[in-house]
Amino acid sequence: MKKVFKMEDLDCAHCAAKMEEGIKKIEGVTYASVSFMAQRLTVEADEDKFEEIIPQIVKAVKKVDSDCKVIIK
């Protein structure tokens, strides 16, 4: 399953790359892309594990930049 999330206050491309690297390490994630220019996060993961993965994604983002927000709808 693929989901796209809007991000707010992503400060730099280097931070985006570090977030992407961290998210890819989460168990169940098969693909992750963080776009600094578009302020967007794209994640592919097992559909049945997505609810468990989302808090881990938010944690990985906050670890790199505590001001950055992932907008979860």
C-alpha positions as CSV (number, residue, x, y, z in Angstrom):
1,M,0.0,0.0,0.0
2,K,1.3,3.4,-0.9
3,K,0.5,6.6,1.0
4,V,1.6,10.2,0.5
5,F,1.8,12.6,3.4
6,K,2.3,16.4,3.4
7,M,5.1,17.7,5.6
8,E,5.5,21.1,7.3
9,D,8.6,22.9,8.3
10,L,11.1,20.6,6.6
11,D,14.2,22.8,6.6
12,C,16.7,21.2,4.3
13,A,17.4,18.6,1.7
14,H,20.0,17.0,3.9
15,C,17.4,16.5,6.7
16,A,15.0,15.0,4.1
17,A,17.7,12.5,3.1
18,K,18.4,11.5,6.7
19,M,14.6,11.1,7.4
20,E,14.2,9.0,4.3
21,E,17.1,6.8,5.3
22,G,15.6,6.3,8.8
23,I,12.1,5.5,7.5
24,K,13.5,2.9,5.1
25,K,14.9,1.0,8.1
26,I,11.4,0.6,9.7
27,E,10.2,-3.0,9.5
28,G,7.4,-3.4,7.0
29,V,8.4,-0.3,4.9
30,T,9.3,-1.3,1.3
31,Y,9.8,2.2,-0.1
32,A,10.2,5.7,1.3
33,S,10.9,9.0,-0.4
34,V,11.1,12.4,1.3
35,S,10.9,15.4,-1.1
36,F,12.3,18.6,0.4
37,M,11.0,20.7,-2.5
38,A,7.5,19.3,-2.5
39,Q,7.4,19.0,1.3
40,R,6.0,15.5,0.8
41,L,6.6,12.0,2.2
42,T,5.8,8.9,0.1
43,V,5.8,5.5,1.8
44,E,5.0,2.0,0.6
45,A,4.4,-0.6,3.3
46,D,2.5,-3.7,4.2
47,E,-1.2,-2.7,4.3
48,D,-1.9,-4.7,7.5
49,K,1.0,-3.0,9.3
50,F,0.5,0.6,8.2
51,E,-1.3,1.6,11.5
52,E,1.7,0.4,13.5
53,I,4.3,2.0,11.1
54,I,2.8,5.5,11.1
55,P,4.0,6.4,14.7
56,Q,7.4,5.0,13.9
57,I,7.6,7.2,10.8
58,V,6.6,10.3,12.9
59,K,9.3,9.3,15.4
60,A,12.0,9.0,12.7
61,V,11.1,12.4,11.3
62,K,11.2,14.0,14.8
63,K,14.5,12.4,15.5
64,V,16.1,14.3,12.6
65,D,14.1,17.6,12.9
66,S,12.0,18.2,16.0
67,D,10.1,21.1,14.3
68,C,9.1,19.1,11.2
69,K,5.5,17.7,11.1
70,V,4.0,14.9,9.2
71,I,0.4,15.6,8.4
72,I,-1.6,12.4,9.0
73,K,-5.2,12.5,7.8
